[in-house]
């Protein structure tokens, strides 16, 4: 029986690797920091189809996808996925309550965004937010308008590249400094005029993911996988995880978006990492947002 990796999921505040088995649905393997990881890729990378409302529809053609792309979907499935998506602004009639959040990833790396209230902090874990707080809650379009208002007024983006997040993750300031920066931005946001009347403002309540991510003592990121290849092996001790990234004790970062769509098996013998990698660039922590746009 073959199981294809679907990437990382966050179950509560613990990372897990998702799996898709043909005719057997999905399952996940919860990870623990300090455990040894070892897997080898087999065959080709396949499209994982479309997952919506907790259910996955298989790719009708069983298409293969390029190894270097972060999305394990063929063009047709990707188009179908985006045809009814809040993120792509193609599902404006979603009746659920949404929340606006402020997320801090590193010095000067701050963004605002929205997430369905029923998901709780899952979106913040998926994005690798180190420190964060809610800003408001309300109907989808009200939270969208608030997101745009805050982005323009505070000069923060709606997304930050994962490369920038991982480059600063092992050299963050103390939790008190992170909380202070987030709280100051929350205060600035709360003081702005023009918030939609249908949006309920929420008080500043700083949360920190250093514990769930295993950031204390996290080794500096030295190398990152560029893509998997048939027969490629990854092996090492898991030191931490944030967003889609697994951090190994030797400084290797595994972006699990690149694992999605591959059949992964346990390698034989004493495995040693053998996949294409590049050095993680030395990015000096930003003092502002200017370089992010």
Backbone as CSV, one residue per row, in Angstrom:
resi,resn,N_x,N_y,N_z,CA_x,CA_y,CA_z,C_x,C_y,C_z
1,UNK,0.835,-1.199,0.000,0.000,0.000,0.000,0.874,1.255,0.000
2,UNK,0.620,2.163,-0.941,1.411,3.378,-1.050,0.720,4.537,-0.338
3,UNK,1.526,5.328,0.340,1.036,6.541,0.996,1.837,7.727,0.471
4,UNK,1.122,8.759,0.007,1.771,9.959,-0.509,1.731,11.050,0.557
5,UNK,2.853,11.732,0.699,2.948,12.809,1.681,2.084,13.996,1.241
6,UNK,1.380,14.606,2.187,0.592,15.803,1.892,1.164,17.045,2.571
7,UNK,2.363,16.912,3.156,3.000,18.050,3.800,2.720,18.092,5.284
8,UNK,3.066,19.205,5.903,2.922,19.335,7.349,1.523,19.826,7.705
9,UNK,1.025,19.350,8.828,-0.205,19.860,9.422,0.107,20.172,10.871
10,UNK,-0.705,21.044,11.446,-0.545,21.343,12.870,-1.770,20.821,13.592
11,UNK,-1.555,19.834,14.442,-2.627,19.231,15.228,-2.543,19.797,16.641
12,UNK,-3.447,20.734,16.938,-3.290,21.492,18.166,-2.057,22.372,18.008
13,UNK,-1.073,22.181,18.848,0.187,22.932,18.720,1.350,21.996,18.446
14,UNK,1.078,20.871,17.786,2.133,19.912,17.461,2.168,19.670,15.952
15,UNK,3.370,19.629,15.376,3.467,19.374,13.943,3.220,17.904,13.624
16,UNK,2.653,17.645,12.457,2.399,16.280,12.010,2.573,16.224,10.499
17,UNK,3.008,15.082,10.000,3.119,14.868,8.562,1.840,14.188,8.086
18,UNK,1.215,14.764,7.056,-0.008,14.203,6.506,0.282,13.187,5.418
19,UNK,-0.613,12.198,5.296,-0.462,11.128,4.310,-1.785,10.869,3.609
20,UNK,-1.707,10.557,2.323,-2.873,10.209,1.523,-2.658,8.825,0.925
21,UNK,-3.576,7.897,1.232,-3.488,6.542,0.697,-4.605,6.296,-0.292
22,UNK,-4.271,5.785,-1.470,-5.274,5.543,-2.501,-6.358,4.607,-1.970
23,UNK,-7.600,5.126,-1.927,-8.713,4.323,-1.454,-8.765,4.165,0.045
24,UNK,-7.845,4.809,0.779,-7.797,4.641,2.234,-7.874,5.981,2.982
25,UNK,-8.123,7.060,2.254,-8.276,8.348,2.909,-6.965,8.932,3.392
26,UNK,-7.052,9.743,4.441,-5.885,10.452,4.950,-5.607,10.101,6.402
27,UNK,-4.356,10.224,6.767,-3.929,10.042,8.154,-2.756,10.973,8.405
28,UNK,-2.281,11.003,9.633,-1.151,11.872,9.943,-0.257,11.225,10.977
29,UNK,1.003,11.617,10.966,2.003,11.132,11.918,2.497,12.324,12.728
30,UNK,2.136,12.372,14.010,2.560,13.476,14.870,4.061,13.367,15.142
31,UNK,4.762,14.501,15.070,6.207,14.539,15.243,6.572,15.008,16.645
32,UNK,7.741,14.603,17.107,8.240,15.020,18.418,9.665,15.528,18.252
33,UNK,9.972,16.652,18.855,11.316,17.205,18.769,12.294,16.276,19.481
34,UNK,13.420,16.046,18.825,14.417,15.115,19.339,14.373,13.766,18.655
35,UNK,13.292,13.461,17.929,13.206,12.170,17.261,14.019,12.164,15.973
36,UNK,14.448,10.974,15.580,15.183,10.810,14.333,14.208,10.664,13.172
37,UNK,14.458,11.406,12.108,13.669,11.304,10.889,14.526,10.708,9.786
38,UNK,13.930,9.874,8.958,14.643,9.319,7.806,13.614,8.844,6.796
39,UNK,13.720,9.338,5.564,12.805,8.883,4.516,13.469,9.024,3.157
40,UNK,12.979,8.212,2.214,13.483,8.230,0.846,12.293,8.391,-0.092
41,UNK,12.471,9.186,-1.143,11.403,9.430,-2.113,11.413,8.356,-3.185
42,UNK,10.229,7.907,-3.566,10.105,6.880,-4.589,9.233,7.368,-5.725
43,UNK,9.523,6.882,-6.941,8.689,7.182,-8.103,8.728,8.631,-8.514
44,UNK,7.561,9.165,-8.881,7.430,10.549,-9.320,6.519,11.305,-8.367
45,UNK,6.593,12.620,-8.456,5.728,13.459,-7.629,4.382,13.625,-8.319
46,UNK,3.302,13.337,-7.589,1.963,13.355,-8.174,1.093,14.461,-7.604
47,UNK,0.156,14.922,-8.425,-0.839,15.897,-8.003,-1.710,15.288,-6.908
48,UNK,-1.965,16.068,-5.856,-2.771,15.595,-4.731,-4.243,15.946,-4.872
49,UNK,-4.647,16.498,-6.008,-6.042,16.831,-6.211,-6.464,18.077,-5.454
50,UNK,-7.732,18.113,-5.042,-8.296,19.296,-4.390,-8.864,18.892,-3.038
51,UNK,-8.495,19.631,-2.000,-9.025,19.387,-0.662,-9.915,20.550,-0.263
52,UNK,-11.164,20.247,0.025,-12.123,21.287,0.365,-13.069,20.758,1.429
53,UNK,-13.332,21.585,2.439,-14.228,21.218,3.535,-13.823,19.901,4.177
54,UNK,-12.499,19.689,4.305,-12.005,18.501,4.976,-12.009,17.242,4.142
55,UNK,-12.428,17.339,2.870,-12.458,16.164,1.995,-11.584,16.402,0.771
56,UNK,-10.933,15.345,0.323,-10.032,15.469,-0.817,-10.599,14.744,-2.029
57,UNK,-10.609,15.468,-3.158,-11.016,14.891,-4.435,-9.767,14.608,-5.243
58,UNK,-9.589,13.368,-5.663,-8.376,12.969,-6.369,-8.261,13.658,-7.723
59,UNK,-7.040,13.865,-8.164,-6.781,14.417,-9.497,-7.328,13.439,-10.541
60,UNK,-8.189,13.882,-11.441,-8.813,12.956,-12.395,-7.836,12.317,-13.372
61,UNK,-6.684,12.958,-13.587,-5.716,12.416,-14.545,-4.498,11.800,-13.875
62,UNK,-4.410,11.913,-12.543,-3.227,11.390,-11.863,-1.955,12.038,-12.358
63,UNK,-2.016,13.344,-12.618,-0.900,14.065,-13.234,0.320,14.130,-12.326
64,UNK,1.486,14.225,-12.941,2.711,14.488,-12.196,2.908,16.000,-12.124
65,UNK,3.662,16.455,-11.124,3.919,17.883,-10.955,5.416,18.098,-10.798
66,UNK,5.911,19.301,-11.145,7.352,19.580,-11.037,7.836,19.476,-9.597
67,UNK,9.068,19.042,-9.433,9.623,18.827,-8.090,9.887,20.119,-7.346
68,UNK,10.124,21.220,-8.047,10.527,22.468,-7.385,9.361,23.366,-6.965
69,UNK,8.153,23.074,-7.388,7.030,23.934,-7.040,6.566,23.674,-5.619
70,UNK,6.087,24.728,-4.947,5.633,24.572,-3.578,4.221,24.040,-3.463
71,UNK,3.532,23.899,-4.591,2.146,23.437,-4.576,2.056,22.114,-5.337
72,UNK,1.644,21.050,-4.651,1.567,19.726,-5.284,0.240,19.553,-5.998
73,UNK,-0.033,20.440,-6.956,-1.247,20.365,-7.755,-0.907,20.607,-9.220
74,UNK,-1.615,19.901,-10.092,-1.484,20.169,-11.521,-2.246,21.460,-11.829
75,UNK,-2.041,22.085,-12.993,-2.725,23.347,-13.301,-4.242,23.262,-13.215
76,UNK,-4.840,22.149,-13.661,-6.288,22.026,-13.637,-6.826,21.988,-12.211
77,UNK,-6.190,21.187,-11.356,-6.639,21.110,-9.958,-6.401,22.428,-9.229
78,UNK,-5.305,23.103,-9.547,-5.034,24.400,-8.924,-6.097,25.417,-9.317
79,UNK,-6.519,25.411,-10.590,-7.570,26.330,-11.034,-8.891,26.031,-10.331
80,UNK,-9.206,24.742,-10.206,-10.437,24.355,-9.516,-10.389,24.774,-8.052
81,UNK,-9.231,24.619,-7.441,-9.059,24.989,-6.036,-9.310,26.477,-5.828
82,UNK,-8.815,27.286,-6.737,-8.924,28.738,-6.600,-10.272,29.280,-7.076
83,UNK,-11.083,28.427,-7.708,-12.376,28.890,-8.215,-13.393,29.096,-7.105
84,UNK,-13.107,28.590,-5.923,-14.023,28.744,-4.786,-13.180,28.890,-3.536
85,UNK,-12.482,30.041,-3.462,-11.475,30.227,-2.422,-11.565,31.626,-1.828
86,UNK,-11.566,31.691,-0.493,-11.529,32.984,0.180,-10.218,33.691,-0.111
87,UNK,-9.122,32.937,-0.083,-7.802,33.529,-0.321,-7.704,34.158,-1.702
88,UNK,-8.387,33.550,-2.681,-8.341,34.067,-4.050,-9.488,35.021,-4.348
89,UNK,-10.266,35.376,-3.309,-11.406,36.281,-3.463,-12.439,35.756,-4.450
90,UNK,-12.630,34.427,-4.467,-13.648,33.830,-5.335,-14.765,33.182,-4.516
91,UNK,-14.818,33.498,-3.217,-15.874,32.971,-2.356,-16.304,34.054,-1.379
92,UNK,-16.730,35.185,-1.935,-17.078,36.339,-1.111,-18.341,36.112,-0.290
93,UNK,-19.120,35.086,-0.607,-20.387,34.846,0.096,-20.225,33.911,1.294
94,UNK,-19.009,33.594,1.667,-18.783,32.706,2.809,-19.468,33.293,4.044
95,UNK,-20.420,32.566,4.668,-21.178,33.131,5.787,-20.480,33.032,7.147
96,UNK,-19.314,32.408,7.196,-18.652,32.199,8.488,-18.104,33.509,9.064
97,UNK,-17.877,33.495,10.367,-17.221,34.615,11.031,-15.719,34.507,10.823
98,UNK,-15.087,35.633,10.528,-13.638,35.672,10.311,-12.978,36.571,11.346
99,UNK,-11.679,36.374,11.486,-10.890,37.204,12.398,-9.719,37.844,11.649
100,UNK,-9.391,39.062,12.056,-8.204,39.756,11.547,-7.100,39.581,12.577
101,UNK,-5.896,39.251,12.111,-4.790,39.036,13.044,-3.572,39.866,12.641
102,UNK,-2.717,40.072,13.615,-1.416,40.715,13.415,-0.361,39.676,13.770
103,UNK,0.531,39.353,12.830,1.528,38.298,13.036,2.938,38.860,12.920
104,UNK,3.789,38.473,13.878,5.194,38.904,13.937,6.078,37.682,13.699
105,UNK,7.000,37.784,12.709,7.862,36.660,12.340,9.330,36.894,12.679
106,UNK,9.694,38.136,12.921,11.064,38.509,13.202,11.144,40.021,13.232
107,UNK,12.280,40.589,13.619,12.409,42.051,13.670,12.042,42.697,12.338
108,UNK,11.010,43.527,12.344,10.572,44.195,11.123,9.743,43.342,10.199
109,UNK,9.527,42.075,10.527,8.762,41.177,9.660,7.379,40.961,10.273
110,UNK,6.449,41.823,9.877,5.101,41.816,10.436,4.092,41.847,9.296
111,UNK,2.968,41.162,9.471,1.910,41.205,8.468,0.556,41.162,9.149
112,UNK,-0.466,41.521,8.386,-1.845,41.361,8.836,-2.535,40.384,7.890
113,UNK,-3.543,39.692,8.402,-4.253,38.729,7.577,-5.576,38.373,8.214
114,UNK,-6.318,37.488,7.563,-7.595,37.034,8.102,-7.638,35.518,8.093
115,UNK,-8.463,34.955,8.967,-8.656,33.508,9.030,-10.048,33.228,9.572
116,UNK,-10.641,32.109,9.191,-11.949,31.739,9.713,-11.858,31.537,11.227
117,UNK,-12.799,32.102,11.957,-12.763,32.032,13.415,-12.745,30.593,13.917
118,UNK,-13.439,29.688,13.222,-13.522,28.297,13.661,-12.182,27.585,13.625
119,UNK,-11.212,28.137,12.892,-9.887,27.514,12.798,-8.974,27.899,13.954
120,UNK,-9.395,28.865,14.768,-8.552,29.280,15.877,-7.196,29.766,15.386
121,UNK,-6.098,29.423,16.104,-4.761,29.891,15.707,-4.067,29.012,14.666
122,UNK,-4.787,28.065,14.044,-4.146,27.145,13.098,-3.417,27.875,11.974
123,UNK,-4.035,28.932,11.452,-3.419,29.680,10.354,-2.102,30.306,10.787
124,UNK,-2.027,30.776,12.027,-0.792,31.393,12.523,0.315,30.351,12.641
125,UNK,-0.019,29.138,13.069,0.956,28.049,13.133,1.426,27.673,11.733
126,UNK,0.503,27.596,10.790,0.834,27.215,9.411,1.763,28.225,8.755
127,UNK,1.627,29.488,9.125,2.455,30.531,8.520,3.784,30.728,9.239
128,UNK,3.929,30.105,10.400,5.176,30.272,11.136,5.239,31.549,11.945
129,UNK,4.071,32.087,12.353,4.049,33.307,13.160,4.618,33.019,14.543
130,UNK,5.616,33.765,14.944,6.245,33.555,16.247,5.409,34.216,17.349
131,UNK,5.020,35.460,17.141,4.221,36.213,18.103,3.042,36.815,17.355
132,UNK,1.870,36.854,17.994,0.704,37.354,17.267,-0.408,37.775,18.235
133,UNK,-1.384,38.485,17.687,-2.570,38.864,18.452,-3.727,39.080,17.488
134,UNK,-4.946,38.882,17.979,-6.139,39.198,17.190,-6.342,40.703,17.183
135,UNK,-6.995,41.163,16.100,-7.343,42.577,15.992,-8.854,42.796,15.986
136,UNK,-9.591,41.886,15.347,-11.035,42.052,15.266,-11.700,40.818,14.704
137,UNK,-13.035,40.802,14.728,-13.804,39.679,14.208,-15.091,40.198,13.585
138,UNK,-15.593,39.474,12.568,-16.836,39.893,11.929,-17.049,39.156,10.624
139,UNK,-17.973,39.634,9.773,-18.228,39.004,8.479,-17.006,39.075,7.572
140,UNK,-16.953,38.179,6.607,-15.792,38.083,5.722,-15.427,39.412,5.086
141,UNK,-16.373,40.079,4.442,-16.028,41.296,3.717,-15.586,42.420,4.648
142,UNK,-16.131,42.446,5.873,-15.686,43.459,6.840,-14.246,43.206,7.257
143,UNK,-13.888,41.944,7.455,-12.501,41.641,7.825,-11.566,41.903,6.651
144,UNK,-12.024,41.641,5.426,-11.212,41.948,4.250,-10.921,43.447,4.169
145,UNK,-11.962,44.266,4.358,-11.767,45.722,4.286,-10.827,46.191,5.388
146,UNK,-10.963,45.599,6.572,-10.078,45.969,7.685,-8.649,45.577,7.382
147,UNK,-8.458,44.404,6.803,-7.120,43.949,6.426,-6.468,44.950,5.477
148,UNK,-7.199,45.401,4.466,-6.650,46.358,3.510,-6.364,47.702,4.168
149,UNK,-7.263,48.129,5.058,-7.061,49.393,5.780,-5.772,49.352,6.583
150,UNK,-5.582,48.275,7.337,-4.412,48.178,8.211,-3.122,48.026,7.413
151,UNK,-3.173,47.263,6.354,-1.971,47.107,5.521,-1.491,48.464,5.019
152,UNK,-2.424,49.273,4.520,-2.045,50.571,3.963,-1.595,51.546,5.056
153,UNK,-2.331,51.570,6.157,-2.037,52.547,7.206,-0.779,52.211,7.993
154,UNK,-0.545,50.926,8.248,0.616,50.513,9.041,1.843,50.226,8.175
155,UNK,1.647,50.159,6.871,2.777,49.880,5.985,3.297,48.469,6.117
156,UNK,2.378,47.500,6.301,2.784,46.098,6.413,2.175,45.306,5.264
157,UNK,2.820,44.225,4.824,2.323,43.447,3.695,1.285,42.420,4.127
158,UNK,0.700,41.733,3.138,-0.219,40.656,3.455,0.484,39.300,3.397
159,UNK,1.767,39.315,2.991,2.532,38.073,3.002,4.021,38.371,3.076
160,UNK,4.765,37.424,3.642,6.217,37.523,3.771,6.807,36.201,3.300
161,UNK,7.838,36.253,2.499,8.438,35.042,1.944,8.970,34.141,3.054
162,UNK,8.779,32.827,2.897,9.274,31.881,3.894,10.784,31.965,4.032
163,UNK,11.476,32.315,2.955,12.932,32.412,3.020,13.361,33.448,4.057
164,UNK,12.629,34.558,4.150,12.958,35.591,5.127,12.633,35.122,6.538
165,UNK,11.526,34.423,6.686,11.132,33.937,8.018,12.167,32.969,8.572
166,UNK,12.578,31.989,7.752,13.491,30.959,8.271,14.891,31.500,8.510
167,UNK,15.278,32.552,7.764,16.627,33.083,7.901,16.854,33.740,9.263
168,UNK,15.778,34.236,9.907,15.936,34.942,11.180,15.428,34.123,12.370
169,UNK,14.905,32.950,12.114,14.185,32.194,13.147,15.060,31.771,14.327
170,UNK,16.343,31.527,14.096,17.222,31.050,15.164,17.922,32.183,15.910
171,UNK,17.624,33.439,15.545,18.291,34.569,16.189,17.282,35.673,16.527
172,UNK,16.206,35.266,17.183,15.142,36.192,17.520,15.408,36.898,18.847
173,UNK,14.866,38.088,19.027,14.998,38.774,20.314,14.150,38.078,21.374
174,UNK,14.314,38.426,22.644,13.534,37.796,23.715,12.026,37.971,23.518
175,UNK,11.267,37.099,24.169,9.814,37.128,24.034,9.238,38.480,24.440
176,UNK,9.835,39.132,25.444,9.319,40.424,25.901,9.424,41.477,24.802
177,UNK,10.526,41.450,24.033,10.681,42.409,22.940,9.711,42.106,21.810
178,UNK,9.530,40.819,21.519,8.579,40.437,20.474,7.172,40.915,20.842
179,UNK,6.794,40.691,22.094,5.460,41.086,22.561,5.286,42.601,22.508
180,UNK,6.358,43.323,22.872,6.268,44.788,22.865,6.009,45.313,21.462
181,UNK,6.746,44.777,20.469,6.569,45.249,19.097,5.167,44.949,18.589
182,UNK,4.665,43.751,18.896,3.318,43.390,18.459,2.270,44.253,19.151
183,UNK,2.457,44.514,20.450,1.494,45.316,21.206,1.469,46.756,20.695
184,UNK,2.628,47.304,20.338,2.679,48.663,19.815,1.928,48.768,18.496
185,UNK,2.070,47.761,17.649,1.362,47.773,16.375,-0.137,47.593,16.585
186,UNK,-0.515,46.770,17.560,-1.940,46.617,17.874,-2.532,47.958,18.305
187,UNK,-1.799,48.695,19.138,-2.282,49.995,19.602,-2.429,50.975,18.441
188,UNK,-1.460,50.967,17.530,-1.553,51.841,16.353,-2.753,51.480,15.501
189,UNK,-2.977,50.174,15.324,-4.116,49.724,14.519,-5.437,50.125,15.161
190,UNK,-5.527,49.953,16.488,-6.769,50.261,17.194,-7.110,51.747,17.126
191,UNK,-6.093,52.593,16.984,-6.312,54.037,16.965,-6.712,54.560,15.594
192,UNK,-6.656,53.723,14.582,-6.956,54.174,13.223,-8.458,54.373,13.029
193,UNK,-8.850,55.423,12.308,-10.267,55.590,11.967,-10.614,54.734,10.747
194,UNK,-11.892,54.573,10.507,-12.321,53.905,9.282,-12.588,52.419,9.389
195,UNK,-12.557,51.855,10.597,-12.876,50.432,10.744,-14.347,50.212,10.394
196,UNK,-14.687,49.145,9.691,-16.097,48.862,9.378,-16.923,48.718,10.659
197,UNK,-18.152,49.240,10.630,-19.014,49.179,11.814,-19.384,47.745,12.184
198,UNK,-19.410,46.859,11.198,-19.812,45.475,11.465,-18.686,44.631,12.053
199,UNK,-17.500,45.241,12.234,-16.368,44.492,12.781,-16.231,44.767,14.276
200,UNK,-16.168,43.717,15.064,-15.945,43.846,16.504,-14.445,43.917,16.774
201,UNK,-14.015,44.964,17.414,-12.599,45.092,17.740,-12.269,44.201,18.938
202,UNK,-11.088,43.607,18.903,-10.665,42.710,19.968,-9.461,43.293,20.698
203,UNK,-9.389,43.100,22.014,-8.274,43.659,22.794,-6.967,42.942,22.481
204,UNK,-5.873,43.595,22.792,-4.551,43.000,22.577,-4.349,41.843,23.560
205,UNK,-4.055,40.679,23.014,-3.825,39.482,23.829,-2.693,38.704,23.154
206,UNK,-1.463,39.023,23.503,-0.288,38.489,22.820,-0.125,36.984,23.075
207,UNK,0.087,36.254,22.001,0.401,34.823,22.084,1.772,34.603,21.452
208,UNK,2.485,33.577,21.909,3.838,33.305,21.418,3.980,31.810,21.114
209,UNK,4.586,31.510,19.957,4.727,30.128,19.506,6.134,29.569,19.675
210,UNK,6.961,30.209,20.491,8.327,29.709,20.680,8.314,28.272,21.196
211,UNK,7.388,27.963,22.097,7.290,26.609,22.634,6.859,25.592,21.599
212,UNK,5.696,25.793,20.952,5.257,24.845,19.924,6.256,24.676,18.786
213,UNK,6.999,25.732,18.448,7.961,25.652,17.346,9.309,25.082,17.781
214,UNK,9.555,24.982,19.084,10.847,24.501,19.546,11.972,25.484,19.270
215,UNK,11.695,26.777,19.423,12.677,27.798,19.042,13.818,27.972,20.042
216,UNK,13.605,27.626,21.296,14.677,27.774,22.278,15.807,26.797,21.955
217,UNK,16.978,27.343,21.662,18.116,26.499,21.303,18.083,25.973,19.889
218,UNK,17.203,26.515,19.044,17.126,26.056,17.653,18.433,26.364,16.928
219,UNK,19.047,25.383,16.256,20.299,25.654,15.549,20.068,26.587,14.365
220,UNK,21.048,27.408,14.017,20.899,28.292,12.861,20.607,27.495,11.595
221,UNK,19.786,28.074,10.734,19.480,27.434,9.449,20.673,27.628,8.514
222,UNK,21.260,26.519,8.087,22.457,26.574,7.249,22.138,26.235,5.797
223,UNK,21.380,25.159,5.598,21.021,24.707,4.249,19.527,24.441,4.192
224,UNK,18.962,24.572,2.990,17.550,24.279,2.786,17.404,23.436,1.520
225,UNK,16.516,22.474,1.578,16.275,21.610,0.417,15.623,22.427,-0.700
226,UNK,16.098,22.239,-1.924,15.501,22.932,-3.068,14.406,22.098,-3.722
227,UNK,14.538,20.768,-3.702,13.522,19.871,-4.238,13.919,18.439,-3.934
228,UNK,12.938,17.563,-3.992,13.195,16.137,-3.834,13.439,15.508,-5.202
229,UNK,14.109,14.372,-5.195,14.374,13.614,-6.420,14.098,12.141,-6.132
230,UNK,13.779,11.351,-7.164,13.587,9.916,-6.933,14.837,9.306,-6.301
231,UNK,14.662,8.630,-5.194,15.795,8.053,-4.480,16.457,9.005,-3.512
232,UNK,15.999,10.262,-3.462,16.576,11.244,-2.555,16.262,10.908,-1.103
233,UNK,17.243,11.078,-0.238,17.114,10.713,1.174,17.276,11.945,2.055
234,UNK,16.436,12.031,3.082,16.579,13.039,4.134,16.674,12.293,5.458
235,UNK,17.683,12.630,6.265,17.869,11.951,7.552,18.455,12.930,8.554
236,UNK,17.985,12.865,9.786,18.518,13.729,10.834,17.585,13.804,12.021
237,UNK,18.036,14.495,13.063,17.238,14.641,14.279,16.413,15.913,14.188
238,UNK,15.124,15.796,14.469,14.221,16.938,14.392,14.434,17.853,15.595
239,UNK,14.826,19.104,15.314,15.093,20.069,16.380,13.930,21.032,16.596
240,UNK,13.159,21.308,15.542,12.052,22.249,15.653,11.253,22.278,14.360
241,UNK,10.158,23.008,14.383,9.314,23.152,13.199,8.561,24.463,13.305
242,UNK,8.342,25.112,12.166,7.572,26.357,12.144,6.958,26.511,10.770
243,UNK,5.658,26.779,10.729,4.999,26.849,9.436,5.164,25.523,8.715
244,UNK,5.630,25.530,7.453,5.849,24.289,6.725,7.257,23.723,6.891
245,UNK,8.103,24.400,7.659,9.519,24.028,7.753,9.798,23.066,8.900
246,UNK,10.581,22.025,8.597,11.160,21.165,9.623,12.630,21.541,9.766
247,UNK,13.078,21.795,10.991,14.471,22.158,11.250,15.191,20.954,11.850
248,UNK,16.235,20.487,11.188,17.019,19.382,11.701,18.212,19.912,12.490
249,UNK,18.750,19.061,13.370,19.804,19.487,14.284,21.082,19.909,13.575
250,UNK,21.306,19.432,12.352,22.523,19.794,11.624,22.380,21.082,10.833
251,UNK,21.259,21.810,11.026,21.067,23.081,10.331,20.334,22.961,9.021
252,UNK,19.915,21.741,8.627,19.164,21.555,7.390,17.693,21.894,7.633
253,UNK,17.112,22.641,6.710,15.689,22.968,6.765,14.975,22.218,5.646
254,UNK,13.901,21.536,6.008,13.101,20.788,5.037,11.763,21.499,4.891
255,UNK,11.540,22.111,3.743,10.262,22.745,3.440,9.303,21.629,3.031
256,UNK,8.358,21.289,3.897,7.507,20.125,3.636,6.542,20.346,2.471
257,UNK,6.410,21.574,1.989,5.612,21.775,0.776,6.245,21.041,-0.398
258,UNK,7.586,20.867,-0.342,8.300,20.157,-1.406,8.225,18.641,-1.251
259,UNK,7.776,18.170,-0.085,7.591,16.730,0.118,6.222,16.279,-0.368
260,UNK,5.259,17.223,-0.387,3.887,16.874,-0.758,3.842,16.308,-2.177
261,UNK,3.129,15.207,-2.336,2.989,14.568,-3.637,3.962,13.434,-3.877
262,UNK,4.939,13.259,-2.976,5.910,12.173,-3.103,5.494,10.981,-2.243
263,UNK,5.795,9.798,-2.734,5.678,8.603,-1.901,6.979,8.493,-1.109
264,UNK,6.871,8.547,0.209,8.045,8.506,1.074,8.081,7.182,1.817
265,UNK,9.246,6.543,1.811,9.431,5.269,2.495,10.613,5.356,3.453
266,UNK,10.698,4.396,4.369,11.851,4.314,5.266,13.043,3.773,4.481
267,UNK,14.190,4.457,4.521,15.363,3.976,3.775,16.030,2.803,4.487
268,UNK,16.822,2.085,3.745,17.539,0.947,4.311,18.902,1.383,4.844
269,UNK,19.457,0.568,5.724,20.808,0.816,6.230,20.876,2.045,7.108
270,UNK,22.057,2.713,7.069,22.284,3.922,7.859,22.159,5.114,6.937
271,UNK,20.954,5.712,6.863,20.703,6.756,5.863,21.479,8.040,6.119
272,UNK,21.879,8.663,5.032,22.549,9.968,5.056,21.822,10.871,4.061
273,UNK,21.601,12.116,4.438,20.884,13.045,3.563,21.578,13.157,2.210
274,UNK,20.799,12.988,1.147,21.323,13.080,-0.218,20.227,13.642,-1.109
275,UNK,20.036,14.957,-1.046,19.069,15.666,-1.879,19.672,17.020,-2.252
276,UNK,19.176,17.661,-3.314,19.696,18.986,-3.669,19.394,20.016,-2.591
277,UNK,20.407,20.787,-2.202,20.244,21.819,-1.170,20.978,23.085,-1.607
278,UNK,20.622,24.202,-0.978,21.351,25.462,-1.152,21.565,26.065,0.226
279,UNK,22.531,26.957,0.329,22.767,27.626,1.604,21.652,28.629,1.888
280,UNK,21.271,28.724,3.145,20.294,29.729,3.556,21.001,31.075,3.568
281,UNK,20.473,32.070,2.867,21.155,33.370,2.811,21.205,34.035,4.175
282,UNK,22.255,34.789,4.411,22.411,35.542,5.656,21.649,36.847,5.506
283,UNK,20.441,36.871,6.040,19.593,38.059,5.922,19.650,38.839,7.228
284,UNK,20.171,40.045,7.174,20.216,40.891,8.365,18.797,41.283,8.746
285,UNK,18.410,41.108,10.015,17.051,41.473,10.424,16.703,42.880,9.991
286,UNK,15.514,43.011,9.386,15.084,44.312,8.864,14.695,45.244,9.996
287,UNK,14.848,46.532,9.762,14.403,47.535,10.737,13.070,48.126,10.324
288,UNK,12.596,47.760,9.157,11.319,48.251,8.681,10.790,47.330,7.612
289,UNK,9.702,47.751,6.967,9.043,46.896,5.992,9.420,47.221,4.555
290,UNK,10.255,48.236,4.323,10.455,48.711,2.961,10.942,47.643,2.019
291,UNK,11.797,46.725,2.494,12.382,45.741,1.601,11.499,44.555,1.323
292,UNK,10.239,44.576,1.803,9.401,43.386,1.694,8.421,43.461,0.535
293,UNK,8.309,44.587,-0.104,7.253,44.730,-1.115,7.775,44.385,-2.505
